[in-house]
Amino acid sequence: VHCWVLVLHGKREVASSFYLEPSTGQQVELDTEKYLGIEAIFNHTNYWVNMQDCGSGVQEVVFDLGDSTLWENMFTMESEHSMFVKIPAAGESAIGDEDSDEDGFDEDEYLAGCIELPHSWTEPIKISQL
């Protein structure tokens, strides 16, 4: 098992996506033959499990995290500040009922089907400026 950083294009003037190899600090192209597969991706808000076949390596992996046929997300967050995970009832969508309000979201109904995640037991990391 090996971990590396995936940097996706589109923000902070990143022109094309690439991997960052943590053991060397080198930039590695997405079509590399060095990596055999990707099990999961995570960031500060969610964890996605790769549902794609990596039998031929990572060259053809699609990084559309919004496509649930390619990536299964573990936490459905309503907002970036939410600490709740929606557990839909059988036959129910995780998306709010359109009749609930103008946005289609009924907060009371949503919270009734949620689990409150425990807060982190660690203190926030503080990086001093040098």
DSSP file with accessible surface (Angstrom, degrees, kcal/mol):
  #  RESIDUE AA STRUCTURE BP1 BP2  ACC     N-H-->O    O-->H-N    N-H-->O    O-->H-N    TCO  KAPPA ALPHA  PHI   PSI    X-CA   Y-CA   Z-CA
    1    1 A V              0   0  194      0, 0.0     2,-0.3     0, 0.0     0, 0.0   0.000 360.0 360.0 360.0 135.6    0.0    0.0    0.0
    2    2 A H        -     0   0   93      2,-0.0     2,-0.4     0, 0.0     0, 0.0  -0.989 360.0-150.5-140.9 144.5    1.3    3.4   -1.0
    3    3 A C        +     0   0   94     -2,-0.3     2,-0.3     2,-0.0     0, 0.0  -0.903  17.5 168.6-117.3 147.6   -0.2    6.9   -0.7
    4    4 A W        -     0   0   52     -2,-0.4     2,-0.5    17,-0.1    17,-0.2  -0.940  36.4 -99.2-147.3 170.4    0.3    9.9   -2.8
    5    5 A V  E     -A   20   0A  72     15,-2.3    15,-3.2    -2,-0.3     2,-0.6  -0.805  24.8-151.7 -98.7 130.0   -1.3   13.3   -3.3
    6    6 A L  E     -A   19   0A  39     -2,-0.5     2,-0.6    13,-0.2    13,-0.2  -0.908   9.0-164.8 -99.3 121.6   -3.8   13.9   -6.2
    7    7 A V  E     -A   18   0A  36     11,-3.1    11,-2.2    -2,-0.6     2,-0.3  -0.946   9.6-154.2-108.3 113.7   -3.8   17.6   -7.3
    8    8 A L    >   -     0   0   72     -2,-0.6     3,-0.6     9,-0.2     6,-0.1  -0.693  16.3-118.3 -90.8 142.5   -6.8   18.3   -9.5
    9    9 A H  T 3  S+     0   0  117     -2,-0.3     6,-0.2     1,-0.2     3,-0.1  -0.214  81.8  65.9 -70.1 165.0   -6.7   21.1  -12.0
   10   10 A G  T 3  S+     0   0   64      4,-2.0     2,-0.3     1,-0.2     3,-0.2   0.022  86.7  69.2 114.4 -27.4   -9.0   24.1  -11.9
   11   11 A K  S X  S+     0   0  170     -3,-0.6     3,-1.6     1,-0.2    -1,-0.2  -0.880  95.7  15.6-122.1 157.6   -8.0   26.0   -8.8
   12   12 A R  T 3  S-     0   0  238     -2,-0.3    -1,-0.2     1,-0.3     3,-0.1   0.840 126.2 -65.0  53.0  37.4   -4.9   27.9   -7.8
   13   13 A E  T 3  S+     0   0  198      1,-0.2     2,-0.8    -3,-0.2    -1,-0.3   0.778  85.5 157.7  60.2  30.5   -3.7   28.1  -11.4
   14   14 A V    <   -     0   0   34     -3,-1.6    -4,-2.0     1,-0.2    -1,-0.2  -0.785  22.4-169.3 -86.0 113.2   -3.2   24.4  -11.7
   15   15 A A        +     0   0   97     -2,-0.8     2,-0.3     1,-0.2    -1,-0.2   0.865  66.3  11.3 -75.6 -38.5   -3.4   23.8  -15.5
   16   16 A S  S    S-     0   0   64     -8,-0.1    -1,-0.2    -7,-0.1     2,-0.0  -0.993  82.8-102.8-143.0 150.0   -3.6   20.0  -15.5
   17   17 A S        +     0   0   15     -2,-0.3    13,-0.5    -3,-0.1     2,-0.3  -0.334  46.0 160.9 -69.7 151.0   -4.1   17.3  -12.8
   18   18 A F  E     -AB   7  29A  30    -11,-2.2   -11,-3.1    11,-0.2     2,-0.3  -0.972  36.8-108.2-159.6 166.9   -1.2   15.3  -11.5
   19   19 A Y  E     -AB   6  28A   1      9,-3.1     9,-3.2    -2,-0.3     2,-0.6  -0.817  22.0-144.9 -97.9 148.7    0.0   13.1   -8.6
   20   20 A L  E     -AB   5  27A  61    -15,-3.2   -15,-2.3    -2,-0.3     7,-0.2  -0.966  13.6-141.4-114.4 114.7    2.6   14.4   -6.1
   21   21 A E    >>  -     0   0   12      5,-2.7     4,-3.2    -2,-0.6     3,-0.9  -0.682   9.6-159.5 -77.7 111.7    4.8   11.6   -4.9
   22   22 A P  T 34 S+     0   0   77      0, 0.0    -1,-0.2     0, 0.0   -18,-0.1   0.791  85.4  59.5 -68.1 -25.5    5.4   12.2   -1.2
   23   23 A S  T 34 S+     0   0   92      1,-0.2    -2,-0.0     3,-0.1   -19,-0.0   0.764 126.6  14.7 -74.4 -22.1    8.6   10.2   -0.9
   24   24 A T  T <4 S-     0   0   82     -3,-0.9    -1,-0.2     2,-0.2     3,-0.1   0.568  92.3-125.9-123.2 -20.2   10.4   12.3   -3.5
   25   25 A G     <  +     0   0   49     -4,-3.2     2,-0.2     1,-0.3    -2,-0.0   0.544  62.0 144.6  80.1   7.3    8.3   15.5   -3.9
   26   26 A Q        -     0   0  123     -5,-0.5    -5,-2.7    -6,-0.1     2,-0.4  -0.518  53.9-120.1 -83.1 147.2    8.2   14.8   -7.7
   27   27 A Q  E     -B   20   0A 106     -7,-0.2     2,-0.4    -2,-0.2    -7,-0.2  -0.699  30.2-163.9 -82.2 132.1    5.2   15.6   -9.9
   28   28 A V  E     -B   19   0A  12     -9,-3.2    -9,-3.1    -2,-0.4     4,-0.0  -0.979  18.8-119.4-123.6 131.1    3.9   12.4  -11.6
   29   29 A E  E >   -B   18   0A  97     -2,-0.4     3,-1.4   -11,-0.2   -11,-0.2  -0.283  22.8-118.8 -66.2 152.0    1.6   12.5  -14.6
   30   30 A L  T 3  S+     0   0   44    -13,-0.5    31,-0.2     1,-0.3    -1,-0.1   0.782 110.6  59.9 -63.6 -27.4   -1.9   10.8  -14.3
   31   31 A D  T 3  S+     0   0  112     29,-0.1    -1,-0.3     2,-0.0    28,-0.2   0.196  78.7 138.7 -90.7  23.2   -1.1    8.3  -17.1
   32   32 A T    <   -     0   0   21     -3,-1.4    26,-0.4     1,-0.1     3,-0.2  -0.236  50.8-150.2 -65.5 151.8    1.8    6.9  -15.2
   33   33 A E  S    S+     0   0  164      1,-0.1    -1,-0.1    24,-0.1    -3,-0.0   0.375  83.2  87.1 -98.2   1.2    2.5    3.1  -15.1
   34   34 A K  S    S+     0   0  137      2,-0.0     2,-0.4    23,-0.0    -1,-0.1   0.800  81.2  62.8 -69.6 -31.3    4.1    3.5  -11.7
   35   35 A Y        -     0   0   14     -3,-0.2    23,-1.0     1,-0.1    24,-0.2  -0.830  62.2-164.9-104.7 136.0    0.8    3.1   -9.8
   36   36 A L        -     0   0  143     -2,-0.4    21,-0.5     1,-0.3     2,-0.3   0.740  63.8 -22.2 -91.1 -27.7   -1.3    0.0  -10.0
   37   37 A G        -     0   0   23     19,-0.1     2,-0.5    21,-0.1    -1,-0.3  -0.986  48.4-123.4-173.1 166.9   -4.6    1.2   -8.6
   38   38 A I        +     0   0   15     -2,-0.3    14,-0.1    14,-0.2     3,-0.1  -0.991  18.0 178.8-126.9 121.0   -6.5    3.7   -6.5
   39   39 A E        -     0   0  159     -2,-0.5    11,-2.3     1,-0.3     2,-0.3   0.852  66.2 -15.1 -86.3 -42.0   -8.6    2.4   -3.6
   40   40 A A  E     -C   49   0B  28      9,-0.3     2,-0.3    31,-0.0    -1,-0.3  -0.985  48.3-145.7-159.5 162.0   -9.9    5.8   -2.3
   41   41 A I  E     +C   48   0B  28      7,-2.4     7,-3.5    -2,-0.3     2,-0.3  -0.984  22.9 177.7-131.0 143.0   -9.5    9.5   -2.3
   42   42 A F  E     +C   47   0B 149     -2,-0.3     2,-0.2     5,-0.2     5,-0.2  -0.976   9.7 173.0-143.3 158.4  -10.2   11.8    0.7
   43   43 A N        -     0   0   75      3,-2.2     3,-0.1    -2,-0.3    -2,-0.0  -0.725  58.4 -67.4-140.7-161.5  -10.0   15.5    1.6
   44   44 A H  S    S+     0   0  170     -2,-0.2     3,-0.1     1,-0.2    -2,-0.0   0.617 129.4  32.8 -73.7  -9.2  -11.0   17.5    4.6
   45   45 A T  S    S+     0   0   49      1,-0.2     2,-0.3    32,-0.0    -1,-0.2   0.634 119.8  10.9-119.7 -19.0  -14.8   17.0    4.0
   46   46 A N        -     0   0   17     -3,-0.1    -3,-2.2    28,-0.1     2,-0.4  -0.951  50.4-134.4-155.9 173.2  -15.3   13.6    2.5
   47   47 A Y  E     -C   42   0B  99     -2,-0.3    27,-2.6    -5,-0.2     2,-0.4  -0.996  21.3-163.2-138.0 123.7  -14.0   10.1    1.6
   48   48 A W  E     -CD  41  73B  29     -7,-3.5    -7,-2.4    -2,-0.4     2,-0.5  -0.947   8.4-147.9-114.8 132.2  -14.6    8.6   -1.8
   49   49 A V  E     -CD  40  72B  49     23,-3.0    23,-2.6    -2,-0.4     2,-0.4  -0.830  24.6-120.6 -97.4 130.8  -14.2    4.9   -2.6
   50   50 A N  E     - D   0  71B  18    -11,-2.3    21,-0.2    -2,-0.5    20,-0.1  -0.561  27.4-178.5 -73.2 123.6  -13.1    4.1   -6.2
   51   51 A M        +     0   0  105     19,-3.0     2,-0.2    -2,-0.4    20,-0.2   0.364  50.9 103.8-101.1   3.2  -15.7    1.9   -7.9
   52   52 A Q  S    S-     0   0   35     18,-0.6     2,-0.4   -14,-0.1   -14,-0.2  -0.548  79.7-106.7 -89.7 151.7  -13.7    1.6  -11.2
   53   53 A D        -     0   0  144     -2,-0.2     3,-0.2     1,-0.1    -1,-0.1  -0.629  30.0-177.4 -76.3 123.9  -11.7   -1.3  -12.3
   54   54 A C    >   +     0   0   26     -2,-0.4     3,-2.2     1,-0.2    -1,-0.1   0.014  43.7 122.5-108.8  25.8   -7.9   -0.6  -12.0
   55   55 A G  T 3  S+     0   0   64      1,-0.3    -1,-0.2     3,-0.1     3,-0.1   0.770  80.8  42.6 -59.8 -24.7   -6.9   -4.0  -13.5
   56   56 A S  T 3  S-     0   0  106      1,-0.4     3,-0.4    -3,-0.2    -1,-0.3   0.155 123.9-100.3-104.9  14.8   -4.9   -2.1  -16.1
   57   57 A G    <   -     0   0   13     -3,-2.2    -1,-0.4   -21,-0.5     3,-0.3  -0.543  51.5 -58.0  98.0-164.6   -3.4    0.5  -13.7
   58   58 A V  S >  S+     0   0    2    -23,-1.0     3,-1.5   -26,-0.4    -1,-0.2   0.404  99.4 103.2-100.4   3.4   -4.5    4.0  -13.1
   59   59 A Q  T 3  S+     0   0   64     -3,-0.4    -1,-0.2     1,-0.3    -2,-0.1   0.801  89.1  35.9 -59.8 -31.2   -4.2    5.4  -16.6
   60   60 A E  T 3  S+     0   0  172     -3,-0.3    -1,-0.3     2,-0.1     2,-0.2   0.260  82.2 130.6-110.6  14.3   -7.9    5.3  -17.4
   61   61 A V    <   -     0   0   16     -3,-1.5     2,-0.5   -31,-0.2    -3,-0.0  -0.478  49.3-143.8 -68.5 132.7   -9.3    6.3  -13.9
   62   62 A V        -     0   0   71     -2,-0.2     2,-0.1     2,-0.1   -10,-0.1  -0.879   3.1-154.3 -99.8 130.0  -11.8    9.1  -14.2
   63   63 A F        +     0   0   37     -2,-0.5     2,-1.3     1,-0.0     3,-0.1  -0.166  47.0 133.1-100.7  41.1  -11.7   11.6  -11.4
   64   64 A D    >   -     0   0   86      1,-0.2     3,-1.8    -2,-0.1     7,-0.2  -0.727  31.5-177.3 -88.5  89.1  -15.3   12.8  -11.6
   65   65 A L  T 3  S+     0   0   38     -2,-1.3    -1,-0.2     1,-0.3     8,-0.1   0.663  76.1  64.9 -67.1 -14.0  -16.1   12.6   -7.8
   66   66 A G  T 3  S+     0   0   75     -3,-0.1     2,-0.9     1,-0.1    -1,-0.3   0.601  81.3  88.4 -82.1 -11.1  -19.7   13.7   -8.5
   67   67 A D    X>  -     0   0   51     -3,-1.8     4,-2.5     1,-0.2     3,-1.7  -0.777  62.0-164.9 -92.4 105.4  -20.4   10.5  -10.5
   68   68 A S  T 34 S+     0   0   79     -2,-0.9    -1,-0.2     1,-0.3    -3,-0.0   0.610  86.0  64.2 -70.8  -9.9  -21.6    7.9   -8.0
   69   69 A T  T 34 S+     0   0  103      1,-0.1    -1,-0.3     3,-0.0     3,-0.1   0.713 115.2  31.6 -80.5 -18.2  -21.1    5.1  -10.5
   70   70 A L  T <4 S+     0   0   33     -3,-1.7   -19,-3.0     1,-0.3   -18,-0.6   0.767 131.1  25.3-102.5 -38.1  -17.3    5.9  -10.4
   71   71 A W  E  <  -D   50   0B   1     -4,-2.5     2,-0.6    -7,-0.2    -1,-0.3  -0.984  65.1-151.9-136.0 123.0  -16.8    7.1   -6.9
   72   72 A E  E     -D   49   0B  92    -23,-2.6   -23,-3.0    -2,-0.4     2,-0.3  -0.833  19.0-147.1 -95.4 115.6  -18.9    6.2   -3.8
   73   73 A N  E     -D   48   0B  55     -2,-0.6   -25,-0.2   -25,-0.2     3,-0.1  -0.613   6.4-155.7 -86.5 146.0  -18.8    9.0   -1.3
   74   74 A M  S    S+     0   0   96    -27,-2.6     2,-0.5    -2,-0.3    -1,-0.1   0.781  76.9  44.0 -90.1 -31.0  -19.0    8.1    2.4
   75   75 A F        -     0   0   73    -28,-0.3     2,-0.9    10,-0.1    -1,-0.2  -0.974  63.9-155.3-122.2 125.9  -20.4   11.4    3.8
   76   76 A T        -     0   0   48     -2,-0.5    10,-0.8    10,-0.2     2,-0.5  -0.861  21.8-168.6 -97.2 103.0  -23.2   13.4    2.3
   77   77 A M        -     0   0   55     -2,-0.9     8,-0.1     1,-0.1     3,-0.1  -0.831  20.1-161.8 -99.2 129.1  -22.6   16.9    3.6
   78   78 A E  S    S+     0   0   90     -2,-0.5     2,-0.3     6,-0.3    -1,-0.1   0.812  81.0   2.1 -76.8 -31.6  -25.3   19.5    3.2
   79   79 A S  S >  S-     0   0   60      1,-0.0     3,-1.3     0, 0.0    -1,-0.2  -0.971  78.0-105.7-147.5 165.7  -22.8   22.3    3.8
   80   80 A E  T 3  S+     0   0  146     -2,-0.3    -1,-0.0     1,-0.3    -2,-0.0   0.720 121.2  48.1 -68.3 -15.7  -19.1   22.6    4.4
   81   81 A H  T 3  S+     0   0  150      2,-0.0    -1,-0.3    -4,-0.0     2,-0.1   0.486  86.4 114.3-100.4  -3.1  -19.8   23.4    8.1
   82   82 A S    <   -     0   0   18     -3,-1.3    -5,-0.0     1,-0.1     0, 0.0  -0.404  44.9-169.3 -72.3 143.0  -22.3   20.5    8.7
   83   83 A M        +     0   0   63     -2,-0.1    34,-2.2     2,-0.0     2,-0.4  -0.014  57.9 100.5-114.2  23.8  -21.3   17.8   11.1
   84   84 A F  E     -E  116   0C  59     32,-0.2     2,-0.5    30,-0.0    -6,-0.3  -0.884  56.1-153.5-116.2 147.0  -24.2   15.5   10.1
   85   85 A V  E     -E  115   0C  19     30,-1.5    30,-1.5    -2,-0.4     2,-0.3  -0.970  21.7-130.5-117.8 125.0  -24.4   12.5    7.8
   86   86 A K  E     -E  114   0C  18    -10,-0.8    28,-0.2    -2,-0.5   -10,-0.2  -0.580  17.5-169.6 -77.6 131.9  -27.7   11.8    6.0
   87   87 A I        -     0   0   88     26,-2.2     2,-0.1    -2,-0.3    -1,-0.0  -0.913  18.4-148.2-118.5  98.6  -29.0    8.2    6.2
   88   88 A P        -     0   0   54      0, 0.0     3,-0.1     0, 0.0     6,-0.1  -0.398  14.5-118.5 -70.2 145.0  -31.9    7.9    3.8
   89   89 A A    >   -     0   0   63      4,-0.2     3,-2.5     1,-0.2    24,-0.0  -0.308  53.8 -65.7 -71.1 165.3  -34.8    5.6    4.6
   90   90 A A  T 3  S+     0   0  109      1,-0.3    -1,-0.2    -2,-0.0     3,-0.1  -0.296 126.4   8.3 -55.1 128.3  -35.5    2.7    2.2
   91   91 A G  T 3  S+     0   0   94      1,-0.3     2,-0.3    -3,-0.1    -1,-0.3   0.467 105.0 119.5  79.7   0.9  -36.7    4.2   -1.1
   92   92 A E    <   -     0   0   69     -3,-2.5    -1,-0.3     2,-0.0     2,-0.2  -0.777  60.8-128.6-101.3 144.6  -35.9    7.7    0.0
   93   93 A S        -     0   0   71     -2,-0.3    -4,-0.2     2,-0.2     4,-0.0  -0.582  14.5-129.6 -84.7 150.9  -33.4   10.0   -1.8
   94   94 A A  S    S+     0   0   29     -2,-0.2     2,-0.3    -6,-0.1    -1,-0.1   0.628  89.8  88.2 -73.7 -10.2  -30.6   11.7    0.2
   95   95 A I  S    S-     0   0  136      1,-0.1    -2,-0.2    10,-0.0     3,-0.1  -0.675  91.5-100.3 -89.6 142.7  -31.8   14.9   -1.5
   96   96 A G        -     0   0   27     -2,-0.3     2,-0.3     1,-0.1     9,-0.2  -0.047  41.1 -90.6 -60.2 161.4  -34.6   16.9    0.2
   97   97 A D    >   -     0   0   81      1,-0.1     3,-1.9     9,-0.1     4,-0.4  -0.546  30.4-132.7 -71.7 133.5  -38.2   16.8   -0.9
   98   98 A E  T 3  S+     0   0  170      1,-0.3     6,-0.3    -2,-0.3     3,-0.3   0.761 104.1  56.7 -63.7 -23.3  -39.0   19.4   -3.5
   99   99 A D  T 3  S+     0   0  148      1,-0.2    -1,-0.3     5,-0.2     3,-0.1   0.526  84.6  85.8 -85.2  -2.9  -42.1   20.5   -1.6
  100  100 A S  S <  S-     0   0   37     -3,-1.9     2,-0.3     1,-0.2    -1,-0.2   0.929 107.1 -35.6 -69.0 -48.4  -40.2   21.3    1.7
  101  101 A D  S >  S-     0   0   62     -4,-0.4     3,-1.7    -3,-0.3    -1,-0.2  -0.922  77.0 -72.4-158.3-175.2  -39.2   24.8    0.9
  102  102 A E  T 3  S+     0   0  173      1,-0.3    -2,-0.0    -2,-0.3    -4,-0.0   0.795 133.6  44.9 -62.4 -25.2  -38.1   26.9   -2.1
  103  103 A D  T 3  S-     0   0  133      2,-0.2    -1,-0.3    -4,-0.0    -7,-0.1   0.464 115.9-113.8 -92.5  -4.4  -34.8   25.1   -2.2
  104  104 A G  S <  S+     0   0   13     -3,-1.7     2,-0.5    -6,-0.3    -5,-0.2   0.775  77.7 122.8  78.2  27.2  -36.3   21.7   -1.7
  105  105 A F        -     0   0   42     -9,-0.2     2,-0.7    -7,-0.2    -1,-0.2  -0.970  42.9-170.2-131.7 122.2  -34.8   21.2    1.7
  106  106 A D     >  -     0   0   57     -2,-0.5     4,-2.6     1,-0.2     5,-0.2  -0.908   8.4-165.4-107.9 104.1  -36.6   20.6    5.0
  107  107 A E  H  > S+     0   0  120     -2,-0.7     4,-3.0     1,-0.2     5,-0.2   0.893  85.6  51.5 -61.4 -41.9  -33.9   20.9    7.7
  108  108 A D  H  > S+     0   0  128      1,-0.2     4,-1.7     2,-0.2    -1,-0.2   0.931 113.4  44.7 -62.6 -43.6  -36.0   19.2   10.5
  109  109 A E  H  > S+     0   0   83      2,-0.2     4,-0.9     1,-0.2    -1,-0.2   0.914 113.9  50.9 -65.9 -39.7  -36.7   16.2    8.3
  110  110 A Y  H >< S+     0   0   14     -4,-2.6     3,-0.9     1,-0.2   -23,-0.2   0.955 111.1  46.5 -62.2 -49.0  -33.1   16.1    7.2
  111  111 A L  H >< S+     0   0   60     -4,-3.0     3,-1.5     1,-0.3    -1,-0.2   0.810 102.8  64.7 -67.7 -27.2  -31.7   16.2   10.8
  112  112 A A  H 3< S+     0   0   89     -4,-1.7    -1,-0.3     1,-0.3    -2,-0.2   0.811 106.3  43.9 -65.4 -27.7  -34.2   13.5   11.9
  113  113 A G  T << S+     0   0   25     -3,-0.9   -26,-2.2    -4,-0.9     2,-0.3   0.107 101.1  97.4-102.8  22.2  -32.5   11.0    9.6
  114  114 A C  E <   -E   86   0C  24     -3,-1.5     2,-0.4   -28,-0.2   -28,-0.2  -0.754  61.9-140.0-113.7 158.0  -28.9   12.0   10.5
  115  115 A I  E     -E   85   0C  91    -30,-1.5   -30,-1.5    -2,-0.3     2,-0.6  -0.945  25.4-126.9-108.9 134.7  -26.2   10.8   12.8
  116  116 A E  E     -E   84   0C 121     -2,-0.4   -32,-0.2   -32,-0.2     3,-0.0  -0.718  24.6-137.4 -83.1 122.4  -24.1   13.5   14.6
  117  117 A L        -     0   0   45    -34,-2.2     2,-0.1    -2,-0.6    -1,-0.0  -0.550  24.8-106.5 -76.0 143.0  -20.5   12.8   13.9
  118  118 A P        -     0   0  114      0, 0.0     2,-0.1     0, 0.0    -1,-0.1  -0.398  35.9-110.6 -67.9 146.7  -18.2   13.2   16.9
  119  119 A H        -     0   0  130      1,-0.1   -36,-0.0    -2,-0.1    -3,-0.0  -0.412  46.0 -83.9 -72.2 155.9  -16.0   16.2   17.0
  120  120 A S        -     0   0   85      1,-0.1    -1,-0.1    -2,-0.1     0, 0.0  -0.289  27.8-146.3 -60.7 141.5  -12.3   15.7   16.5
  121  121 A W  S    S+     0   0  236     -3,-0.1     2,-0.3     2,-0.1    -1,-0.1   0.520  76.0  81.8 -86.4  -5.7  -10.4   14.8   19.7
  122  122 A T  S    S-     0   0   71      1,-0.1     3,-0.1     3,-0.0    -2,-0.1  -0.676  85.2-111.0-100.3 155.0   -7.3   16.7   18.5
  123  123 A E        -     0   0  156     -2,-0.3    -2,-0.1     1,-0.1     3,-0.1  -0.522  47.9 -89.8 -73.7 149.4   -6.6   20.4   18.7
  124  124 A P        -     0   0   96      0, 0.0     2,-0.3     0, 0.0    -1,-0.1  -0.314  47.2-107.1 -58.5 142.8   -6.6   22.3   15.4
  125  125 A I        -     0   0  153     -3,-0.1     2,-0.5     2,-0.0    -3,-0.0  -0.589  33.7-160.9 -73.7 130.2   -3.2   22.3   13.8
  126  126 A K        -     0   0  182     -2,-0.3     2,-0.6    -3,-0.1    -3,-0.0  -0.969   2.2-163.0-116.4 120.7   -1.6   25.8   14.1
  127  127 A I        -     0   0  152     -2,-0.5     2,-0.2     0, 0.0    -2,-0.0  -0.908  13.6-143.5-105.6 117.5    1.3   26.5   11.7
  128  128 A S        -     0   0   90     -2,-0.6     2,-0.3     1,-0.1    -2,-0.0  -0.479  20.6-112.3 -77.5 150.0    3.3   29.5   12.7
  129  129 A Q              0   0  192     -2,-0.2    -1,-0.1     1,-0.0     0, 0.0  -0.642 360.0 360.0 -82.2 137.7    4.7   31.8   10.1
  130  130 A L              0   0  213     -2,-0.3    -1,-0.0     0, 0.0     0, 0.0  -0.675 360.0 360.0 -96.6 360.0    8.5   31.7    9.7
